[in-house]
Amino acid sequence: MKIKVCGMRETENIRQLVELGPDYIGFIFYPTSKRYVGEQIAPEAVDLVPTFIQKVGVFVDEPFESLLEQFRNNKLELVQLHGNELPEYSARLKQLGIPVIKVFSVGNDFDFTKTAPYTGNCDFFLFDTKGELLGGTGRKFNWELLDAYTGETPFFLSGGIGPTDAEIISNLQHPRLYGVDVNSGFETEPALKNIEALKRFIATIRQNNTGTKRSYSDYL
């Protein structure tokens, strides 16, 4: 299972994080976010990220050319679309060879067929908790709802994930579950991650990756 740590900003915190070897690091390019990295990631922070860790830029309804400029200037490898971007938007990125993660906000009445128009235009989906804010809600949605997702696109699980969730996540069963996305549940303040908590979480996920899988309801 892949691990994505989102909402990074501070250079020293990034240096500490890369030593843990997550698969993806997310940088938020949305000005109203408390974790906004600015238009430019600090160059010294970019240089700290090794090639085996992929840099993800998180954008919300960003004008297309502006997104491309920030993608190139910050040496990003993937784009995460967290707004109301249409399938045509992600298709344009794919045509340029840019991998795309499309976020869907999941509430109790979420219809997973809404993901269908994005199939083939996105490399991954990300299922987050529906709330007033775009991400960073600190709340989980009902993960049993994932059983209704029968699409082919692999997905990241997100929303309210914290240090005590490693075992349940590593034992979740879904054929398209690709990775886990963490953010506010590991923060001491916005954009500043608790490295020791992440270290334990990542170790547990990776140790349990080959164990016997159980269903979410087994933990209820």
Secondary structure, 3 states (H helix, E strand, C coil): CEEEECCCCCHHHHHHHHCCCCCEEEEECCCCCCCECCCCCCHHHHHHCCCCCEEEEEECCCCHHHHHHHHHHCCCCEEEECCCCCHHHHHHHHHCCCCEEEEEEECCCCCHHHHHHHECCECEEEEEECCCCCCCCCCCCCHHHHHHCCCCCCEEECCCCCHHHHHHHHCCCCCCEEEEEECHHHEEECCEECHHHHHHHHHHHHHCCCCCCCCHHHHC
